[in-house]
């Protein structure tokens, strides 16, 4: 697990606040992230080192840096925003060496990411608080639901899961496995059942049992299939009949290794459903990581959680300073 995951404190606040990570594992976690960056197509630090030897920091060098940013999936909007500030500072002769340029780059990244680093908060005024989880097949959606249920349960919330992905039998079985592992009830129906009906029944059951949170799985909707998006809208409408404020969170799960395709998915789901939070999975599967910046810069949707591995502890709140520090640390340097 990488250090930019904030771990919940034991016996923590049930509304979802995270605790500080334990000291001692920090260097090892950052070492893993730095090693992955150095081994593959690097994000930034190695590229800066390759660009700068014997060169002046000037407009031509920044043009090359912009190409590297785009290659790292930072995206056009975010790259232009970052380079605009760097070019202004170069023109004022404020960036004279690699250290100054790296510090400026760090500040630009933090400025983009800080506003979206907002973990999920459970509003106790709504019982149950409904989290509708959406995303395409293979994004890690069902696994993220299981890990979120575990996290909320550890923080004192009483949780129920709704198996709304009724078209993929393995999805129901997977969710039931997570439910059994976490001691969380799962509401499911036969394969092919109407997802809206399943989630309607789950809401009724969660309310009758006075539970805190209902997390509803949905089918892996392909963003280019309009009729499937309409089914998700139907689920939302059905929930709204039971509680006009539900769902209280529309949580989109994205696969970080998909790069710009993940950004495309986020645009379409947000337009159709009004996404209120993002889970970004499989950050361990890419050495670039720039898609985090691209999504933050273009959409500004809160980044609730990130996943960096298969283990249940490899899921947690996003920490901006640690994430940027890992991306910009050289293999020899200590973490910030």
N, C-alpha and C positions, 0 to 999 in steps of 0.2 A: 504494500500500500504506500502511496506517496503522501508526503507530509501536508499537501494542500487540502487533505481531507480533515475537517475538524471532527474529532471524536466526541460523542456525547459523554457528559460526566455521569458517573454512576448515581442513580437515584435522581436524575436531572429533571428539570422543569418539563411538565407534560405538554407545554405548548411548542416544544421543538427547539429550544435553545441548545447550542452545542457547547461543550467544554473545551479546554485547551488540551492539545495532544500531550502525551507524557513525554518528558525529557528523556534523552538517551537514545531514541531511535531516529532522531532527526537527521543526523549526518548520513546514516545508512539509507534512509528513504530518499533523500536528495541525491545520494550517490547513484541509486537505481535510475532515477529520472535522468540525471546527467549522462549516465552510461548509455541509456537508450537514445538520447539526443545525439551523442557523439558517434554511435554505431550506425545510425541511419542517415536519412536526409535531415540535416540539422535544422533547427528552427531559426536561431539568430546568432548566438554567441560565436560558434565556430565560423559562421559565414563572415561575421565582422572581422574576426582574426585573419581570415583569408583575404578580405578586401583591403585591409588597412596597411600592411607592412610597406613602409617606404612611400606611402601616399598621403597627400594632403586631404583633409576632410573638406570636400567641396561639392558642388552641384552634381558633377559627374558621378562621384562615389555614391551620393544619395540616390541617384537614379538606379544604380546597380542594387542598392539596398532595397529599393521599392520592388524590383524584380524578385528579390529573395523573399520579401514579405508575401507577394502574390503566390509564389511557388509554395510557400508554407501555409496556404489556405487562409491567410488573414483577410483576403477579399479586397476589392477595389475601394469601397467606401472607407474602411478602416485604414487601409494603407495610405490613402490620400490624406486622411486626417492626421495620421502619425507623421508622414513626411512633410506636410505643410508646416507643422511646428518646428521640425528639425531644420528645414530650409530657412525659416526665419532666424533661427538661432545661429546657423552657419553664416548667414549674411551679416549678423551682428558680431561675428568672430567669437562666439561664446563656446564653441566646441572645438577644442584644439587637439584632443587626443582620444584614444579608444575609451579611456575611463569616463571622460566627459560625455562622449556619444552614448555609451552604454547607460549612464545615469539618466540622460535625457530620454532614451528609449524606454527605460524602466518607468519613468514618470508618465510617459504618454500611454503606455499599456495599462498602468494602474488607473489612470484617469478614465479610460474606456470601461474597464472591468469593474471598478468599485461600485458604480450605481446598480449593477445587476447581481451582485453577490448578496442575495437576500434569501435565506433559508425559509422553508415553509413554516408558517405559524398557524396553529390550530385555534380557531376562534371558538371559545366555549359557549358563545351565545347561540351557536348552531349545533344541535344534537339530533342526528349525527352530522358531523362535518363531512361533506361528500367530496372526495377526490376522484375525478374522472381521468383515467390514464389512457392516453392515446399515443399512437406511433406506428410505424410500418413494421412488418415482420422482420425479425432478425435484429432489431434495435436493442434488445435486452429489456423489453417492456415488462414481461411477466416476472422476470428475475428481479428487476428493480422494485416491483410491487412487493415481492416477498421480503426484500431487504428493508424497504420503507416500513412495512408492517412490523418487522422485528424492532426497528429503531424506535418507532412510536410506542410500541408495547413496553420497551425498556424504559421509556420516559413516563410511563404511567397511564397511557391511553388504552382504552378498551376498543379494540379494532375488529372489524368484520371485512371480509373480502367478497366481492361479487364477480363470478366467472362469466363476464359478458362476452368473451371471445368464444362463441358457441360453434363456430365453423371449423375450428381446429381442435380436434379432440385432445391432442397432446397439451394444449394450452390449459384446458380445464384440469387435467391430471397434474400438470406442473403447479398450478395454483393450489390445488388440494394438498400437494406435497408440502408446499411452503406453509399452508395453514396448519397442517399437522405438526410440522417442525416448530412453529412459533406458538402453538396453542391458540390459534385464531380461527373462528368459525368461517366457513366458506359456503356461500349460497350458489348453487349450480342447478342447471336443468339439463335435459337431454340434448345431445348434439343436434345442431340445427335450430334450436329454439330461438325465439325472437330476443335479441340482446336487450332491447328496451324492457321487455317483460321480466327478464331475469333481474335486471338492475332495479326495476320497480319493486319486485318482491324483496330484494335484498334491503332496499331502503326501509320498507315496511317492517322487516324483521329487526333491523338495527334500531329503529325507533322504538319498537315494542320492548326490546331488551335494554333500552336506555344506554346504548353504546356511544362512544365519543366520535369514532371515525369510521366511515365506510369508504373503502378503496375499491373502485370499480375498474376491472380490466375490460378492454374492448378488443375487437379484431384488429389485425395488422393492416390498417387501411393504406392502400397505395394512393399517394396523393394525387395521381392523375386519373383516378376513377371516381367521377363525380357522384355516382349512385351510392358508393360506399360512404362518402362524406355525408350524404343525405341521411344515411342510417345513423351516423353519429349525432347529427343534428336532432334526429328523432329521440335518441336517448336523452339528450339535453332537455328537450321539450317535456318528455315524460317525467323526468326528475323535477322540472319546474312546476308541474301540477301538484306535486307533493309538498314542495317547498319552493316558493317563488325565487328564493336566493340560491338554490342549488342548480348545478354543482358549484361548490364554493371554491374549488380549484380545478382548473383544466391543465393537467400536467402532461407535457409532451416529452416523450423519451426519444432521444436522438443518438445515433451511433457516430462518435467523433471521427472514426476512421473513414466515414463517407465523405468528409471534406465539404466541398461546396454543394454537394447533393443534400447534405444535412441542412444547410441553410435554405435550400429550395423547399425542402419538406416543412421547415419551420414557417416559411412565408405562407404556404398553402393552408396548413393547419391553423395558423393564427387568423388568417382571413376567414376561414370557414367557421371556427369555433371560439375565437377569442382566447387564445392560450394565455394562461396566467403564470405559468412556471415551466421550467425546462429541467430535465434530468439528462446530463450528457454522459453517456457510457463509453467504455472501451478507449479511454484516454491512454491506456497502456498499449493499445494496438497501433498507435501512430507516434512517430518521432517528431511530428510537426506541431500539432496542437493549436495552430492558428485559427481554426474554426471557432474556438471559444471567443476569440476577439472579434471575428467577423459577425457572429450572431449578436454579440453585445452591442457592437457599433451600429448595426443596421436596424435591429428590432427592439433592443432595450428590454427584452422580456427577462424577468428575474431568473437567474440561474440558481435553482434550488439545491440540487445535488449533483455530484459527479461520481462516476464509477471508474476504477482503475484496475479491476481484476475480478476473478470469480468468487473469491472468498467474501463472506458476509461483511467482514470488517473493511473491505475495499470499496466501501460506499459511504459517502458522508458529505457534509457541507463544504462548499467551495471557499477556499481561503485565497484571496487575491494576492497578498504580499508573498505568500509561500509559493504560489503557482508561478508568478512572474519571476521570483527569485530563482526558482529551479530552472526556468527557461533561459535565464541570462547568466547563470553561474557557469564558470569554466570548470572542466574536470578537476583542476588543481585547487580551485578556490573553495573555501568553506561556505556553507549556506548562510544567508543573511540572518 
